């Protein structure tokens, strides 16, 4: 069946939209933790060339844990804004 050109685009499932919003909050929190110097302790992983990479994994996991526990409310605000944008008439 051919869809008429005036048909609204299909709505993405709310679960996928909410997951994207949580992922964005996690990325934001990881950047904030980096700026706060979470991995500033020299030699926390024994030093070496890979220390910066492993510190970023730890920072990312801390941010993900914060988001799973409710975060700072950014994910919910993003979800509502994106959902409103999708739901608005064209």
Backbone as a ProteinNet text record, in pm:
[ID]
protein_1_A
[PRIMARY]
XXXXXXXXXXXXXXXXXXXXXXXXXXXXXXXXXXXXXXXXXXXXXXXXXXXXXXXXXXXXXXXXXXXXXXXXXXXXXXXXXXXXXXXXXX
[TERTIARY]
84	0	88.1	54.9	131.8	71.8	158.8	115.6	106.1	-2.1	-11.7	95.2	141	249.3	213	86.1	45.6	39.9	64.6	58.8	172.8	143.4	251.2	350.5	475.7	574.4	539.6	577.2	546.2	618.9	551.2	609.4	705.7	824.6	914.7	861.5	889.3	844	903.3	822.1	869.8	991.6	999	1112.9	1243.9	1243.4	1365.2	1402.3	1303.7	1328.4	1383.1	1326	1373.4	1516.7	1548.7	1684.6	1784.2	1746	1834.3	1856.9	1752.3	1764.8	1856.9	1844.8	1933.5	2078.1	2098.2	2234.3	2295	2213.6	2263.1	2298.3	2216.9	2247.8	2377.2	2395.7	2517.7	2640.9	2633.1	2746	2774.1	2667.8	2684	2750.9	2701.2	2758.4	2904.2	2937.6	3077	3167.9	3120.4	3199.3	3213.1	3106.9	3112.5	3206.9	3203.8	3296.1	3440.4	3463.3	3597.7	3642.4	3552.5	3585.5	3608.5	3540.4	3556.5	3685.2	3752	3879.1	3863.6	3760.1	3739.8	3861.1	3928.2	4044.3	4176.2	4172.7	4291.2	4396.6	4362	4459	4566.9	4689.6	4796	4829.2	4841.6	4879.5	4767.2	4643.7	4531.2	4522.5	4568.7	4565.9	4707	4801.4	4937.9	5022.9	4971.6	5047.4	5050.3	5134.2	5147.1	5063.9	5085.3	5021.7	4870	4819.1	4675.9	4595.7	4661.9	4589.9	4477.9	4502.2	4399.3	4278.2	4303.9	4193	4109.6	4173.5	4099.1	4027.2	4085	4018.6	3889.8	3891.5	3769.7	3661.1	3698.1	3599.8	3534.6	3615	3563.8	3468.9	3509	3425.9	3292.1	3297	3175.2	3083	3140.5	3058.2	2999.3	3074.7	3019.4	2900.6	2914.9	2806.6	2684.3	2706	2594.9	2523.2	2599.4	2539	2457.3	2507.6	2433.2	2301.5	2305.9	2184.7	2085.3	2133	2042.6	1974.3	2040.6	1984.7	1898.5	1870.8	1784.5	1854.1	1986	2062.6	2030.2	2037	2011.8	1883.5	1804.9	1679.5	1692.4	1813.3	1834.4	1768.5	1776.3	1717.4	1567.3	1500	1355.6	1321.6	1398	1373.7	1397.2	1503.2	1530.9	1421.5	1377.7	1271.6	1145.3	1104.4	981.8	994.7	1111.2	1131.8	1129.2	1194.9	1197	1057.9	988.2	853.1	758.2	767.5	682.4	712.2	838.8	877.9	822.6	823.9	771.6	619.9	554.4	409.2	346.6	426.9	368.4	317.3	203	149.2	237.3	236.5	320.1	237.2
-117.8	0	123.5	219.6	344.1	443.9	503	601.1	737.5	810.1	943.3	1034.9	1133.4	1220.7	1304.6	1320.1	1401.6	1321.2	1191.3	1108.5	1145.6	1155.8	1188.1	1072.9	1103.7	996.4	905.7	780.2	690.3	735.8	724.8	764.5	657.8	698.3	598.8	553.8	433.4	387.7	474.4	500.8	583.1	521.8	390.4	325.6	359.4	359.3	391.4	537.7	624.1	766.6	791.9	723.5	738	685.3	575.1	520.5	617.8	682.3	781.2	899.9	943	1054.5	1016.8	894.2	848.7	840.7	796	788.3	928.5	1024.8	1162.3	1216.6	1184.7	1229.5	1164.5	1036.8	967.2	1033.3	1066	1132.1	1268.5	1342.5	1472.6	1458.7	1364.3	1344.2	1299.8	1216	1172.6	1292.5	1383.2	1503.7	1591.3	1602.1	1682.3	1619.8	1488	1420.1	1439.8	1440.4	1465.3	1606.9	1703	1842.2	1861.7	1780.6	1790	1722.9	1651	1588.4	1455.3	1378.5	1248.8	1158.2	1165.3	1077.7	1151.1	1256.4	1338.4	1272.1	1164.5	1099.3	1033.3	1086.8	1028.5	887.3	798.4	662.1	577.7	621.5	546.6	405.8	390.2	259.2	205.1	253.9	204.4	274.5	380.4	454.6	383.6	432.3	370.2	439.7	395.9	460.6	442.5	334.2	307.7	367.3	433.6	483.3	580.1	671.7	768.6	698.2	594.5	521.8	448.8	381.2	307.9	401.6	517.5	616.1	664.8	677.5	721.2	614.5	485.8	378.4	388.1	413.4	426.5	545.7	656.9	777.5	750.4	681.4	649.1	559.8	463.5	374	448	539.5	621.3	702.6	761.8	841.7	754.5	634.5	543	503.5	478.5	443.1	559.3	680.3	798	810.1	787.6	796.3	688.9	566.9	458	489.1	563.7	597.6	723.8	774.7	892.8	1013.8	1013.2	1122	1257.9	1356.4	1494.4	1549	1460.3	1501.6	1544	1541	1582.5	1486.5	1357	1258.4	1279.5	1304.9	1325.7	1452.4	1558.4	1684	1665.5	1594	1566.8	1481.4	1378.7	1291.3	1371.8	1453.7	1532.8	1629.4	1692	1786.5	1714.5	1599.9	1525.4	1469.9	1421.8	1366.1	1476.7	1593.8	1705.6	1744.9	1742.2	1776.2	1675.9	1549.2	1444.7	1455.5	1484.9	1487.8	1615.5	1719.8	1844.5	1827.5	1888.6	1876.2	1948.7	1896.7	1957.7	2042.9
0	0	0	-80.9	-89.1	9.1	88.3	187.1	120.5	142.1	83.5	141.4	64.9	111.8	232.6	263.5	378.5	507.7	501.7	622.4	715.8	846	940.9	947.9	979.4	991.5	1108.4	1103.3	1215.3	1341.8	1455.2	1583.1	1632.9	1675.5	1733.5	1869.2	1906.7	2038.8	2149.3	2250.9	2362.2	2430.3	2435.2	2501.9	2431.3	2299.8	2224.3	2244.2	2246.6	2267.8	2407.7	2506.1	2644.4	2658.9	2592.1	2596.8	2535.4	2427	2364.1	2457.6	2525.5	2620.4	2736.2	2785.4	2894.6	2848.1	2725.7	2672.1	2660.8	2619.9	2610.8	2749	2850	2985.9	3034.9	3004	3044.2	2982.3	2854.4	2788	2850.1	2881.1	2944.9	3081.6	3161.7	3294.6	3287.4	3190.3	3174.6	3145.7	3061.8	3033.5	3157	3235.5	3357	3460	3470.2	3561.9	3517.4	3387	3334.4	3369.8	3349.4	3381.2	3531.2	3611.6	3757.2	3804.7	3713.9	3749.2	3819.4	3784.6	3848.8	3834.5	3720	3699.1	3723.8	3805.7	3827.3	3915.4	3984.9	4072.7	3988.2	3991.7	3909.8	3956.9	3862.6	3894.9	3952.4	3937.1	3993.9	3935.6	3812.4	3748.1	3726.9	3801.9	3792.3	3688.1	3627.1	3527	3393.1	3306.3	3175.3	3069.5	2946.4	2831.5	2830.2	2884.2	2878.6	2991.5	3085.5	3202.6	3165.6	3073.1	3035.1	2973.6	2894.3	2831.7	2935.9	3028.7	3130.2	3226.2	3251.9	3336.8	3270.8	3137.6	3069.1	3077.2	3077.7	3094.8	3232.9	3333.7	3469.3	3479.4	3421.2	3421.1	3351.3	3238.4	3164.4	3248.5	3317.8	3400.6	3520.5	3579.4	3687.4	3636.6	3518.7	3460.7	3431.9	3379.9	3351.2	3479.8	3585.6	3714.4	3769.1	3753.7	3798.9	3722.8	3592.1	3510.3	3549.9	3574	3615.2	3747.6	3833.8	3964.5	3961.7	3843	3831.7	3774.9	3775.3	3715.3	3773	3685.9	3726.8	3665	3604.1	3542.8	3397.4	3345.5	3207.4	3109.3	3134.7	3044.1	3030.7	3141	3135.7	3058.9	3080.9	3008.9	2859.1	2824.4	2682.9	2620.9	2693.7	2644.7	2615.5	2710	2692.5	2575.2	2560.4	2449.5	2314.7	2306.4	2180	2148.4	2249.7	2229	2182.3	2241	2200.7	2055.4	2021.2	1883.4	1784.1	1819.6	1731.6	1721.2	1834.2	1839.1	1780.3	1759.4	1710.3	1566.8	1538.4	1402.5	1301.6	1183.8	1078	988.1
[MASK]
++++++++++++++++++++++++++++++++++++++++++++++++++++++++++++++++++++++++++++++++++++++++++

